[in-house]
Amino acid sequence: MRVHQHLLGRADLPKSDRDRAQHALAQDFMKAGLFDRAEDAYKALAGTAFDTEARLALLDLHERERDWRAAVEIGRQLEKSGTGSFASRIAHYWCEIALEADAAHQTAAADAALAAARDAAPRDARPLVLAGERAAARGDHGEALRLWNTLITVHPASFNLVARRYAASARAIGKQAAALERLESLYEHAPTMDLLETIASLQHDPAARQARLLAHLHEHPTMAAAQALLAPKTAPTATSADATAPAAPVLAPAATSALYDAVRRAARPLHRYRCAACGFEAEHYFWQCPGCLGWDTYPPQRLEDL
């Protein structure tokens, strides 16, 4: 820092060298964690040959500080300068602002932020996911279903993230049949355990649920499917069993319980999500990876479904 500050203090330094020293000093401040001074140093590079690099660094800095409105402004500036599209990142920033407003019980501000997120990236998944969640939370299940039906159309892979809540909203307003039809259609094109378990929650016939699980296990032999099949709630009953089928060997309850526990333990690591950029794994889905801080780097399917 002292070397670069000394260079900037020289009156005879050419402009190109002065800009280079200013850029190096801004990087020094960032590495030292002096974010306020780094921000000022990067702002001083506006209009120089380091303008784009400085704005990108400021974007990263605002993300680290969770100054989402400043990040929105920098993202817009970068788009105007022709650096590329930042629509998805801007939408994420507005979603973060909406979440903060909701936490502060500022409903109108949250509504406005979420509307801005959808305007920024109409076909992105997160604004639709969040809008549906907020609609369901206030009891407007019809609106939640409408939003999540749009999600099925524009970003079907991300629907796995809300499948269970979709079913809950459908049950709340008596739309189980329509929801089941949509879910089964989506499952045919992209079978996942999240969808399968959601479909099972809308079916009342234990035999039909078990038959679907068996079919999935044959087509996609995963630990998660085996765990679901072994779970007590999916066990066949005397009333639902086919009387003409040969009797299958039945394990003692203690043996079944032990087998289920073993499969559950083996399946647990495969229930995670993994960042495609850095490999960071987590039990919960993240829109921004905690490891590499990349946006949308987590596929919306669990490891076993990839």
ChimeraX commands (.cxc) that place a marker at each C-alpha (Angstrom):
marker #1 position 0.00,0.00,0.00 radius 0.5
marker #1 position 2.77,2.43,0.90 radius 0.5
marker #1 position 4.55,1.83,-2.41 radius 0.5
marker #1 position 1.39,2.48,-4.42 radius 0.5
marker #1 position 0.41,5.48,-2.31 radius 0.5
marker #1 position 3.91,6.90,-2.80 radius 0.5
marker #1 position 3.58,6.48,-6.57 radius 0.5
marker #1 position 0.23,8.26,-6.56 radius 0.5
marker #1 position 1.83,11.11,-4.63 radius 0.5
marker #1 position 4.33,11.78,-7.41 radius 0.5
marker #1 position 3.42,14.78,-9.55 radius 0.5
marker #1 position 5.52,13.59,-12.51 radius 0.5
marker #1 position 3.76,10.21,-12.92 radius 0.5
marker #1 position 2.10,9.74,-16.34 radius 0.5
marker #1 position -1.68,9.23,-16.28 radius 0.5
marker #1 position -1.49,5.62,-17.45 radius 0.5
marker #1 position 0.94,4.75,-14.66 radius 0.5
marker #1 position -1.12,6.71,-12.14 radius 0.5
marker #1 position -4.24,4.72,-13.13 radius 0.5
marker #1 position -2.28,1.49,-12.84 radius 0.5
marker #1 position -1.06,2.44,-9.37 radius 0.5
marker #1 position -4.60,3.44,-8.35 radius 0.5
marker #1 position -5.89,0.06,-9.49 radius 0.5
marker #1 position -3.13,-1.77,-7.61 radius 0.5
marker #1 position -3.89,0.25,-4.47 radius 0.5
marker #1 position -7.59,-0.65,-4.69 radius 0.5
marker #1 position -6.61,-4.32,-4.91 radius 0.5
marker #1 position -4.33,-3.86,-1.89 radius 0.5
marker #1 position -7.22,-2.49,0.15 radius 0.5
marker #1 position -9.46,-5.40,-0.90 radius 0.5
marker #1 position -6.87,-8.00,0.09 radius 0.5
marker #1 position -6.41,-6.27,3.44 radius 0.5
marker #1 position -10.16,-6.26,4.08 radius 0.5
marker #1 position -10.32,-2.45,4.07 radius 0.5
marker #1 position -13.52,-2.44,2.04 radius 0.5
marker #1 position -14.47,1.22,2.57 radius 0.5
marker #1 position -11.10,2.39,1.28 radius 0.5
marker #1 position -11.20,-0.16,-1.53 radius 0.5
marker #1 position -14.59,1.16,-2.63 radius 0.5
marker #1 position -13.29,4.74,-2.80 radius 0.5
marker #1 position -10.18,3.61,-4.67 radius 0.5
marker #1 position -12.20,1.70,-7.26 radius 0.5
marker #1 position -14.62,4.60,-7.73 radius 0.5
marker #1 position -11.63,6.82,-8.53 radius 0.5
marker #1 position -10.98,4.61,-11.58 radius 0.5
marker #1 position -14.23,5.64,-13.32 radius 0.5
marker #1 position -13.56,6.66,-16.91 radius 0.5
marker #1 position -10.07,5.15,-16.98 radius 0.5
marker #1 position -8.75,2.09,-18.78 radius 0.5
marker #1 position -9.58,0.15,-15.61 radius 0.5
marker #1 position -13.21,1.29,-15.54 radius 0.5
marker #1 position -14.76,-2.13,-16.28 radius 0.5
marker #1 position -12.43,-4.00,-13.95 radius 0.5
marker #1 position -13.18,-1.48,-11.21 radius 0.5
marker #1 position -16.95,-1.83,-11.66 radius 0.5
marker #1 position -16.71,-5.64,-11.56 radius 0.5
marker #1 position -14.67,-5.40,-8.37 radius 0.5
marker #1 position -17.24,-2.99,-6.90 radius 0.5
marker #1 position -20.00,-5.48,-7.77 radius 0.5
marker #1 position -18.14,-8.19,-5.88 radius 0.5
marker #1 position -17.54,-5.81,-2.99 radius 0.5
marker #1 position -21.21,-4.83,-2.72 radius 0.5
marker #1 position -22.19,-8.52,-2.74 radius 0.5
marker #1 position -19.80,-9.23,0.11 radius 0.5
marker #1 position -21.21,-6.33,2.08 radius 0.5
marker #1 position -24.78,-7.32,1.11 radius 0.5
marker #1 position -25.38,-3.81,-0.19 radius 0.5
marker #1 position -27.86,-5.07,-2.74 radius 0.5
marker #1 position -29.15,-1.72,-4.00 radius 0.5
marker #1 position -25.62,-0.56,-4.76 radius 0.5
marker #1 position -25.04,-3.88,-6.53 radius 0.5
marker #1 position -28.16,-3.30,-8.64 radius 0.5
marker #1 position -26.83,0.09,-9.74 radius 0.5
marker #1 position -23.39,-1.28,-10.62 radius 0.5
marker #1 position -24.98,-4.15,-12.53 radius 0.5
marker #1 position -27.02,-1.70,-14.57 radius 0.5
marker #1 position -23.91,0.38,-15.29 radius 0.5
marker #1 position -22.04,-2.68,-16.50 radius 0.5
marker #1 position -24.90,-3.62,-18.82 radius 0.5
marker #1 position -25.03,-0.09,-20.26 radius 0.5
marker #1 position -21.30,-0.21,-20.93 radius 0.5
marker #1 position -21.73,-3.38,-22.98 radius 0.5
marker #1 position -19.87,-5.64,-20.56 radius 0.5
marker #1 position -22.57,-8.30,-20.79 radius 0.5
marker #1 position -25.94,-9.27,-19.37 radius 0.5
marker #1 position -26.35,-8.95,-15.63 radius 0.5
marker #1 position -30.13,-9.46,-15.64 radius 0.5
marker #1 position -30.06,-12.66,-13.58 radius 0.5
marker #1 position -27.72,-11.22,-10.97 radius 0.5
marker #1 position -29.81,-8.06,-10.72 radius 0.5
marker #1 position -32.89,-10.24,-10.22 radius 0.5
marker #1 position -31.09,-12.05,-7.38 radius 0.5
marker #1 position -30.22,-8.70,-5.79 radius 0.5
marker #1 position -33.87,-7.63,-5.86 radius 0.5
marker #1 position -34.87,-11.00,-4.37 radius 0.5
marker #1 position -32.39,-10.45,-1.53 radius 0.5
marker #1 position -33.88,-6.97,-0.98 radius 0.5
marker #1 position -37.37,-8.51,-0.91 radius 0.5
marker #1 position -36.29,-11.06,1.70 radius 0.5
marker #1 position -34.77,-8.34,3.89 radius 0.5
marker #1 position -37.95,-6.26,3.57 radius 0.5
marker #1 position -40.09,-9.25,4.53 radius 0.5
marker #1 position -37.90,-9.88,7.56 radius 0.5
marker #1 position -38.50,-6.26,8.60 radius 0.5
marker #1 position -42.28,-6.69,8.01 radius 0.5
marker #1 position -42.17,-4.15,5.18 radius 0.5
marker #1 position -44.61,-5.93,2.91 radius 0.5
marker #1 position -45.04,-3.12,0.36 radius 0.5
marker #1 position -41.26,-2.77,-0.07 radius 0.5
marker #1 position -40.93,-6.53,-0.48 radius 0.5
marker #1 position -43.68,-6.55,-3.12 radius 0.5
marker #1 position -41.95,-3.76,-5.04 radius 0.5
marker #1 position -38.56,-5.46,-4.88 radius 0.5
marker #1 position -39.97,-8.76,-6.08 radius 0.5
marker #1 position -41.77,-7.01,-8.95 radius 0.5
marker #1 position -38.43,-5.44,-9.92 radius 0.5
marker #1 position -36.80,-8.88,-9.82 radius 0.5
marker #1 position -39.41,-10.30,-12.19 radius 0.5
marker #1 position -39.05,-7.30,-14.49 radius 0.5
marker #1 position -35.27,-7.75,-14.58 radius 0.5
marker #1 position -35.42,-11.46,-15.48 radius 0.5
marker #1 position -38.97,-12.64,-16.30 radius 0.5
marker #1 position -37.91,-16.21,-17.11 radius 0.5
marker #1 position -35.58,-16.74,-14.16 radius 0.5
marker #1 position -36.59,-19.25,-11.51 radius 0.5
marker #1 position -35.92,-17.47,-8.24 radius 0.5
marker #1 position -38.42,-14.59,-8.57 radius 0.5
marker #1 position -41.18,-17.09,-9.41 radius 0.5
marker #1 position -40.18,-19.41,-6.57 radius 0.5
marker #1 position -40.13,-16.57,-4.06 radius 0.5
marker #1 position -43.34,-14.96,-5.35 radius 0.5
marker #1 position -45.15,-18.29,-5.02 radius 0.5
marker #1 position -43.81,-18.84,-1.52 radius 0.5
marker #1 position -44.99,-15.39,-0.42 radius 0.5
marker #1 position -48.43,-15.95,-1.97 radius 0.5
marker #1 position -48.80,-19.28,-0.18 radius 0.5
marker #1 position -47.64,-17.76,3.11 radius 0.5
marker #1 position -50.41,-15.14,3.00 radius 0.5
marker #1 position -52.99,-17.81,2.13 radius 0.5
marker #1 position -53.40,-16.96,-1.56 radius 0.5
marker #1 position -52.89,-20.53,-2.75 radius 0.5
marker #1 position -54.50,-19.91,-6.13 radius 0.5
marker #1 position -51.90,-17.24,-6.92 radius 0.5
marker #1 position -49.14,-19.53,-5.64 radius 0.5
marker #1 position -50.26,-22.29,-8.00 radius 0.5
marker #1 position -50.46,-19.83,-10.91 radius 0.5
marker #1 position -46.91,-18.64,-10.29 radius 0.5
marker #1 position -45.53,-22.14,-9.87 radius 0.5
marker #1 position -47.36,-23.32,-13.00 radius 0.5
marker #1 position -45.47,-20.58,-14.82 radius 0.5
marker #1 position -42.27,-21.94,-13.26 radius 0.5
marker #1 position -43.07,-25.38,-14.69 radius 0.5
marker #1 position -43.28,-23.78,-18.13 radius 0.5
marker #1 position -40.23,-21.51,-18.09 radius 0.5
marker #1 position -37.85,-23.39,-15.77 radius 0.5
marker #1 position -39.14,-26.93,-15.13 radius 0.5
marker #1 position -35.95,-28.21,-13.46 radius 0.5
marker #1 position -36.31,-25.64,-10.67 radius 0.5
marker #1 position -39.84,-26.80,-9.91 radius 0.5
marker #1 position -38.31,-29.55,-7.73 radius 0.5
marker #1 position -37.53,-26.82,-5.20 radius 0.5
marker #1 position -41.24,-26.08,-4.61 radius 0.5
marker #1 position -42.91,-29.39,-5.50 radius 0.5
marker #1 position -44.05,-30.24,-1.98 radius 0.5
marker #1 position -45.34,-26.71,-1.32 radius 0.5
marker #1 position -47.15,-26.86,-4.65 radius 0.5
marker #1 position -48.97,-29.98,-3.49 radius 0.5
marker #1 position -49.80,-28.35,-0.14 radius 0.5
marker #1 position -51.32,-25.31,-1.90 radius 0.5
marker #1 position -53.30,-27.58,-4.22 radius 0.5
marker #1 position -54.73,-29.47,-1.24 radius 0.5
marker #1 position -55.58,-26.19,0.49 radius 0.5
marker #1 position -57.97,-25.16,-2.29 radius 0.5
marker #1 position -59.10,-28.58,-3.53 radius 0.5
marker #1 position -57.05,-28.60,-6.74 radius 0.5
marker #1 position -55.38,-31.97,-6.17 radius 0.5
marker #1 position -56.55,-33.54,-9.44 radius 0.5
marker #1 position -55.21,-30.72,-11.64 radius 0.5
marker #1 position -51.97,-30.59,-9.64 radius 0.5
marker #1 position -51.52,-34.34,-9.91 radius 0.5
marker #1 position -51.97,-34.20,-13.69 radius 0.5
marker #1 position -49.32,-31.51,-14.04 radius 0.5
marker #1 position -46.90,-33.29,-11.74 radius 0.5
marker #1 position -47.27,-36.60,-13.55 radius 0.5
marker #1 position -46.66,-34.89,-16.89 radius 0.5
marker #1 position -43.52,-33.22,-15.55 radius 0.5
marker #1 position -42.33,-36.49,-13.99 radius 0.5
marker #1 position -42.62,-38.25,-17.35 radius 0.5
marker #1 position -40.16,-35.76,-18.86 radius 0.5
marker #1 position -37.83,-35.33,-15.86 radius 0.5
marker #1 position -38.24,-38.00,-13.18 radius 0.5
marker #1 position -36.87,-37.05,-9.76 radius 0.5
marker #1 position -37.53,-38.29,-6.25 radius 0.5
marker #1 position -38.81,-34.87,-5.21 radius 0.5
marker #1 position -41.52,-35.10,-7.86 radius 0.5
marker #1 position -42.25,-38.75,-7.13 radius 0.5
marker #1 position -42.71,-38.15,-3.40 radius 0.5
marker #1 position -44.93,-35.16,-4.13 radius 0.5
marker #1 position -47.09,-37.25,-6.48 radius 0.5
marker #1 position -47.34,-39.92,-3.79 radius 0.5
marker #1 position -48.56,-37.33,-1.29 radius 0.5
marker #1 position -51.52,-36.57,-3.58 radius 0.5
marker #1 position -52.46,-40.22,-4.13 radius 0.5
marker #1 position -54.67,-42.05,-1.65 radius 0.5
marker #1 position -54.11,-45.60,-2.88 radius 0.5
marker #1 position -51.14,-47.24,-1.08 radius 0.5
marker #1 position -50.89,-49.91,-3.78 radius 0.5
marker #1 position -50.62,-47.29,-6.53 radius 0.5
marker #1 position -47.93,-45.42,-4.58 radius 0.5
marker #1 position -45.92,-48.58,-4.09 radius 0.5
marker #1 position -46.27,-49.59,-7.73 radius 0.5
marker #1 position -44.97,-46.19,-8.83 radius 0.5
marker #1 position -42.03,-46.44,-6.43 radius 0.5
marker #1 position -41.17,-49.90,-7.75 radius 0.5
marker #1 position -41.32,-48.65,-11.33 radius 0.5
marker #1 position -39.04,-45.73,-10.46 radius 0.5
marker #1 position -36.61,-48.05,-8.68 radius 0.5
marker #1 position -36.40,-50.29,-11.75 radius 0.5
marker #1 position -35.79,-47.34,-14.07 radius 0.5
marker #1 position -33.64,-45.31,-11.67 radius 0.5
marker #1 position -32.01,-47.61,-9.08 radius 0.5
marker #1 position -31.15,-44.99,-6.48 radius 0.5
marker #1 position -30.74,-45.18,-2.73 radius 0.5
marker #1 position -33.45,-42.56,-2.24 radius 0.5
marker #1 position -35.99,-44.70,-4.11 radius 0.5
marker #1 position -35.01,-47.76,-2.08 radius 0.5
marker #1 position -35.36,-45.78,1.13 radius 0.5
marker #1 position -38.84,-44.59,0.15 radius 0.5
marker #1 position -39.90,-48.12,-0.74 radius 0.5
marker #1 position -38.69,-49.48,2.59 radius 0.5
marker #1 position -40.37,-46.74,4.62 radius 0.5
marker #1 position -43.24,-48.12,6.75 radius 0.5
marker #1 position -45.81,-45.87,5.08 radius 0.5
marker #1 position -45.21,-47.49,1.69 radius 0.5
marker #1 position -45.48,-51.07,2.85 radius 0.5
marker #1 position -48.27,-53.04,1.06 radius 0.5
marker #1 position -51.38,-53.95,3.04 radius 0.5
marker #1 position -53.55,-57.05,2.89 radius 0.5
marker #1 position -56.40,-55.12,1.32 radius 0.5
marker #1 position -54.23,-53.65,-1.43 radius 0.5
marker #1 position -52.18,-56.74,-2.30 radius 0.5
marker #1 position -52.94,-58.71,-5.45 radius 0.5
marker #1 position -54.54,-61.95,-4.31 radius 0.5
marker #1 position -53.33,-63.79,-7.42 radius 0.5
marker #1 position -49.67,-62.81,-6.96 radius 0.5
marker #1 position -47.29,-65.30,-5.37 radius 0.5
marker #1 position -46.51,-64.60,-1.75 radius 0.5
marker #1 position -43.24,-62.71,-1.31 radius 0.5
marker #1 position -40.90,-63.45,1.57 radius 0.5
marker #1 position -41.59,-61.06,4.42 radius 0.5
marker #1 position -38.83,-59.78,6.69 radius 0.5
marker #1 position -39.39,-59.57,10.40 radius 0.5
marker #1 position -40.21,-56.03,11.57 radius 0.5
marker #1 position -36.84,-55.69,13.30 radius 0.5
marker #1 position -35.01,-56.75,10.12 radius 0.5
marker #1 position -37.03,-54.36,7.98 radius 0.5
marker #1 position -36.32,-51.53,10.39 radius 0.5
marker #1 position -32.59,-52.29,10.37 radius 0.5
marker #1 position -32.50,-52.46,6.58 radius 0.5
marker #1 position -34.40,-49.19,6.27 radius 0.5
marker #1 position -32.01,-47.49,8.70 radius 0.5
marker #1 position -28.98,-48.75,6.77 radius 0.5
marker #1 position -30.36,-47.51,3.45 radius 0.5
marker #1 position -31.35,-44.18,5.02 radius 0.5
marker #1 position -27.81,-43.64,6.29 radius 0.5
marker #1 position -26.29,-44.57,2.93 radius 0.5
marker #1 position -28.71,-42.31,1.06 radius 0.5
marker #1 position -28.19,-39.23,3.24 radius 0.5
marker #1 position -25.06,-37.92,1.43 radius 0.5
marker #1 position -26.87,-38.31,-1.91 radius 0.5
marker #1 position -29.74,-36.08,-0.80 radius 0.5
marker #1 position -27.48,-33.05,-1.03 radius 0.5
marker #1 position -27.03,-30.38,-3.67 radius 0.5
marker #1 position -23.59,-29.76,-5.20 radius 0.5
marker #1 position -22.20,-26.56,-6.70 radius 0.5
marker #1 position -21.24,-27.15,-10.32 radius 0.5
marker #1 position -18.49,-24.53,-10.08 radius 0.5
marker #1 position -16.58,-25.49,-6.93 radius 0.5
marker #1 position -18.16,-28.75,-5.72 radius 0.5
marker #1 position -19.42,-27.32,-2.41 radius 0.5
marker #1 position -22.15,-29.64,-1.10 radius 0.5
marker #1 position -25.08,-28.68,1.10 radius 0.5
marker #1 position -28.29,-30.24,2.38 radius 0.5
marker #1 position -30.18,-27.08,1.45 radius 0.5
marker #1 position -30.39,-25.38,-1.92 radius 0.5
marker #1 position -28.49,-22.11,-2.31 radius 0.5
marker #1 position -29.05,-19.53,-5.04 radius 0.5
marker #1 position -25.55,-18.21,-4.28 radius 0.5
marker #1 position -22.90,-20.79,-3.44 radius 0.5
marker #1 position -21.42,-20.24,0.05 radius 0.5
marker #1 position -18.12,-21.63,-1.22 radius 0.5
marker #1 position -17.32,-19.78,-4.44 radius 0.5
marker #1 position -20.08,-17.10,-4.18 radius 0.5
marker #1 position -21.26,-17.92,-7.70 radius 0.5
marker #1 position -24.92,-17.33,-8.56 radius 0.5
marker #1 position -27.11,-20.16,-9.95 radius 0.5
marker #1 position -24.25,-22.65,-9.74 radius 0.5
marker #1 position -26.33,-25.28,-7.91 radius 0.5
marker #1 position -28.36,-27.57,-10.19 radius 0.5
marker #1 position -31.88,-27.74,-8.71 radius 0.5
marker #1 position -31.72,-31.55,-8.47 radius 0.5
marker #1 position -30.19,-33.56,-5.68 radius 0.5
marker #1 position -27.04,-35.56,-6.40 radius 0.5
marker #1 position -28.83,-38.84,-7.05 radius 0.5
marker #1 position -31.13,-37.28,-9.62 radius 0.5
marker #1 position -28.37,-35.70,-11.71 radius 0.5
marker link #1:1,2 radius 0.2
marker link #1:2,3 radius 0.2
marker link #1:3,4 radius 0.2
marker link #1:4,5 radius 0.2
marker link #1:5,6 radius 0.2
marker link #1:6,7 radius 0.2
marker link #1:7,8 radius 0.2
marker link #1:8,9 radius 0.2
marker link #1:9,10 radius 0.2
marker link #1:10,11 radius 0.2
marker link #1:11,12 radius 0.2
marker link #1:12,13 radius 0.2
marker link #1:13,14 radius 0.2
marker link #1:14,15 radius 0.2
marker link #1:15,16 radius 0.2
marker link #1:16,17 radius 0.2
marker link #1:17,18 radius 0.2
marker link #1:18,19 radius 0.2
marker link #1:19,20 radius 0.2
marker link #1:20,21 radius 0.2
marker link #1:21,22 radius 0.2
marker link #1:22,23 radius 0.2
marker link #1:23,24 radius 0.2
marker link #1:24,25 radius 0.2
marker link #1:25,26 radius 0.2
marker link #1:26,27 radius 0.2
marker link #1:27,28 radius 0.2
marker link #1:28,29 radius 0.2
marker link #1:29,30 radius 0.2
marker link #1:30,31 radius 0.2
marker link #1:31,32 radius 0.2
marker link #1:32,33 radius 0.2
marker link #1:33,34 radius 0.2
marker link #1:34,35 radius 0.2
marker link #1:35,36 radius 0.2
marker link #1:36,37 radius 0.2
marker link #1:37,38 radius 0.2
marker link #1:38,39 radius 0.2
marker link #1:39,40 radius 0.2
marker link #1:40,41 radius 0.2
marker link #1:41,42 radius 0.2
marker link #1:42,43 radius 0.2
marker link #1:43,44 radius 0.2
marker link #1:44,45 radius 0.2
marker link #1:45,46 radius 0.2
marker link #1:46,47 radius 0.2
marker link #1:47,48 radius 0.2
marker link #1:48,49 radius 0.2
marker link #1:49,50 radius 0.2
marker link #1:50,51 radius 0.2
marker link #1:51,52 radius 0.2
marker link #1:52,53 radius 0.2
marker link #1:53,54 radius 0.2
marker link #1:54,55 radius 0.2
marker link #1:55,56 radius 0.2
marker link #1:56,57 radius 0.2
marker link #1:57,58 radius 0.2
marker link #1:58,59 radius 0.2
marker link #1:59,60 radius 0.2
marker link #1:60,61 radius 0.2
marker link #1:61,62 radius 0.2
marker link #1:62,63 radius 0.2
marker link #1:63,64 radius 0.2
marker link #1:64,65 radius 0.2
marker link #1:65,66 radius 0.2
marker link #1:66,67 radius 0.2
marker link #1:67,68 radius 0.2
marker link #1:68,69 radius 0.2
marker link #1:69,70 radius 0.2
marker link #1:70,71 radius 0.2
marker link #1:71,72 radius 0.2
marker link #1:72,73 radius 0.2
marker link #1:73,74 radius 0.2
marker link #1:74,75 radius 0.2
marker link #1:75,76 radius 0.2
marker link #1:76,77 radius 0.2
marker link #1:77,78 radius 0.2
marker link #1:78,79 radius 0.2
marker link #1:79,80 radius 0.2
marker link #1:80,81 radius 0.2
marker link #1:81,82 radius 0.2
marker link #1:82,83 radius 0.2
marker link #1:83,84 radius 0.2
marker link #1:84,85 radius 0.2
marker link #1:85,86 radius 0.2
marker link #1:86,87 radius 0.2
marker link #1:87,88 radius 0.2
marker link #1:88,89 radius 0.2
marker link #1:89,90 radius 0.2
marker link #1:90,91 radius 0.2
marker link #1:91,92 radius 0.2
marker link #1:92,93 radius 0.2
marker link #1:93,94 radius 0.2
marker link #1:94,95 radius 0.2
marker link #1:95,96 radius 0.2
marker link #1:96,97 radius 0.2
marker link #1:97,98 radius 0.2
marker link #1:98,99 radius 0.2
marker link #1:99,100 radius 0.2
marker link #1:100,101 radius 0.2
marker link #1:101,102 radius 0.2
marker link #1:102,103 radius 0.2
marker link #1:103,104 radius 0.2
marker link #1:104,105 radius 0.2
marker link #1:105,106 radius 0.2
marker link #1:106,107 radius 0.2
marker link #1:107,108 radius 0.2
marker link #1:108,109 radius 0.2
marker link #1:109,110 radius 0.2
marker link #1:110,111 radius 0.2
marker link #1:111,112 radius 0.2
marker link #1:112,113 radius 0.2
marker link #1:113,114 radius 0.2
marker link #1:114,115 radius 0.2
marker link #1:115,116 radius 0.2
marker link #1:116,117 radius 0.2
marker link #1:117,118 radius 0.2
marker link #1:118,119 radius 0.2
marker link #1:119,120 radius 0.2
marker link #1:120,121 radius 0.2
marker link #1:121,122 radius 0.2
marker link #1:122,123 radius 0.2
marker link #1:123,124 radius 0.2
marker link #1:124,125 radius 0.2
marker link #1:125,126 radius 0.2
marker link #1:126,127 radius 0.2
marker link #1:127,128 radius 0.2
marker link #1:128,129 radius 0.2
marker link #1:129,130 radius 0.2
marker link #1:130,131 radius 0.2
marker link #1:131,132 radius 0.2
marker link #1:132,133 radius 0.2
marker link #1:133,134 radius 0.2
marker link #1:134,135 radius 0.2
marker link #1:135,136 radius 0.2
marker link #1:136,137 radius 0.2
marker link #1:137,138 radius 0.2
marker link #1:138,139 radius 0.2
marker link #1:139,140 radius 0.2
marker link #1:140,141 radius 0.2
marker link #1:141,142 radius 0.2
marker link #1:142,143 radius 0.2
marker link #1:143,144 radius 0.2
marker link #1:144,145 radius 0.2
marker link #1:145,146 radius 0.2
marker link #1:146,147 radius 0.2
marker link #1:147,148 radius 0.2
marker link #1:148,149 radius 0.2
marker link #1:149,150 radius 0.2
marker link #1:150,151 radius 0.2
marker link #1:151,152 radius 0.2
marker link #1:152,153 radius 0.2
marker link #1:153,154 radius 0.2
marker link #1:154,155 radius 0.2
marker link #1:155,156 radius 0.2
marker link #1:156,157 radius 0.2
marker link #1:157,158 radius 0.2
marker link #1:158,159 radius 0.2
marker link #1:159,160 radius 0.2
marker link #1:160,161 radius 0.2
marker link #1:161,162 radius 0.2
marker link #1:162,163 radius 0.2
marker link #1:163,164 radius 0.2
marker link #1:164,165 radius 0.2
marker link #1:165,166 radius 0.2
marker link #1:166,167 radius 0.2
marker link #1:167,168 radius 0.2
marker link #1:168,169 radius 0.2
marker link #1:169,170 radius 0.2
marker link #1:170,171 radius 0.2
marker link #1:171,172 radius 0.2
marker link #1:172,173 radius 0.2
marker link #1:173,174 radius 0.2
marker link #1:174,175 radius 0.2
marker link #1:175,176 radius 0.2
marker link #1:176,177 radius 0.2
marker link #1:177,178 radius 0.2
marker link #1:178,179 radius 0.2
marker link #1:179,180 radius 0.2
marker link #1:180,181 radius 0.2
marker link #1:181,182 radius 0.2
marker link #1:182,183 radius 0.2
marker link #1:183,184 radius 0.2
marker link #1:184,185 radius 0.2
marker link #1:185,186 radius 0.2
marker link #1:186,187 radius 0.2
marker link #1:187,188 radius 0.2
marker link #1:188,189 radius 0.2
marker link #1:189,190 radius 0.2
marker link #1:190,191 radius 0.2
marker link #1:191,192 radius 0.2
marker link #1:192,193 radius 0.2
marker link #1:193,194 radius 0.2
marker link #1:194,195 radius 0.2
marker link #1:195,196 radius 0.2
marker link #1:196,197 radius 0.2
marker link #1:197,198 radius 0.2
marker link #1:198,199 radius 0.2
marker link #1:199,200 radius 0.2
marker link #1:200,201 radius 0.2
marker link #1:201,202 radius 0.2
marker link #1:202,203 radius 0.2
marker link #1:203,204 radius 0.2
marker link #1:204,205 radius 0.2
marker link #1:205,206 radius 0.2
marker link #1:206,207 radius 0.2
marker link #1:207,208 radius 0.2
marker link #1:208,209 radius 0.2
marker link #1:209,210 radius 0.2
marker link #1:210,211 radius 0.2
marker link #1:211,212 radius 0.2
marker link #1:212,213 radius 0.2
marker link #1:213,214 radius 0.2
marker link #1:214,215 radius 0.2
marker link #1:215,216 radius 0.2
marker link #1:216,217 radius 0.2
marker link #1:217,218 radius 0.2
marker link #1:218,219 radius 0.2
marker link #1:219,220 radius 0.2
marker link #1:220,221 radius 0.2
marker link #1:221,222 radius 0.2
marker link #1:222,223 radius 0.2
marker link #1:223,224 radius 0.2
marker link #1:224,225 radius 0.2
marker link #1:225,226 radius 0.2
marker link #1:226,227 radius 0.2
marker link #1:227,228 radius 0.2
marker link #1:228,229 radius 0.2
marker link #1:229,230 radius 0.2
marker link #1:230,231 radius 0.2
marker link #1:231,232 radius 0.2
marker link #1:232,233 radius 0.2
marker link #1:233,234 radius 0.2
marker link #1:234,235 radius 0.2
marker link #1:235,236 radius 0.2
marker link #1:236,237 radius 0.2
marker link #1:237,238 radius 0.2
marker link #1:238,239 radius 0.2
marker link #1:239,240 radius 0.2
marker link #1:240,241 radius 0.2
marker link #1:241,242 radius 0.2
marker link #1:242,243 radius 0.2
marker link #1:243,244 radius 0.2
marker link #1:244,245 radius 0.2
marker link #1:245,246 radius 0.2
marker link #1:246,247 radius 0.2
marker link #1:247,248 radius 0.2
marker link #1:248,249 radius 0.2
marker link #1:249,250 radius 0.2
marker link #1:250,251 radius 0.2
marker link #1:251,252 radius 0.2
marker link #1:252,253 radius 0.2
marker link #1:253,254 radius 0.2
marker link #1:254,255 radius 0.2
marker link #1:255,256 radius 0.2
marker link #1:256,257 radius 0.2
marker link #1:257,258 radius 0.2
marker link #1:258,259 radius 0.2
marker link #1:259,260 radius 0.2
marker link #1:260,261 radius 0.2
marker link #1:261,262 radius 0.2
marker link #1:262,263 radius 0.2
marker link #1:263,264 radius 0.2
marker link #1:264,265 radius 0.2
marker link #1:265,266 radius 0.2
marker link #1:266,267 radius 0.2
marker link #1:267,268 radius 0.2
marker link #1:268,269 radius 0.2
marker link #1:269,270 radius 0.2
marker link #1:270,271 radius 0.2
marker link #1:271,272 radius 0.2
marker link #1:272,273 radius 0.2
marker link #1:273,274 radius 0.2
marker link #1:274,275 radius 0.2
marker link #1:275,276 radius 0.2
marker link #1:276,277 radius 0.2
marker link #1:277,278 radius 0.2
marker link #1:278,279 radius 0.2
marker link #1:279,280 radius 0.2
marker link #1:280,281 radius 0.2
marker link #1:281,282 radius 0.2
marker link #1:282,283 radius 0.2
marker link #1:283,284 radius 0.2
marker link #1:284,285 radius 0.2
marker link #1:285,286 radius 0.2
marker link #1:286,287 radius 0.2
marker link #1:287,288 radius 0.2
marker link #1:288,289 radius 0.2
marker link #1:289,290 radius 0.2
marker link #1:290,291 radius 0.2
marker link #1:291,292 radius 0.2
marker link #1:292,293 radius 0.2
marker link #1:293,294 radius 0.2
marker link #1:294,295 radius 0.2
marker link #1:295,296 radius 0.2
marker link #1:296,297 radius 0.2
marker link #1:297,298 radius 0.2
marker link #1:298,299 radius 0.2
marker link #1:299,300 radius 0.2
marker link #1:300,301 radius 0.2
marker link #1:301,302 radius 0.2
marker link #1:302,303 radius 0.2
marker link #1:303,304 radius 0.2
marker link #1:304,305 radius 0.2
marker link #1:305,306 radius 0.2
view
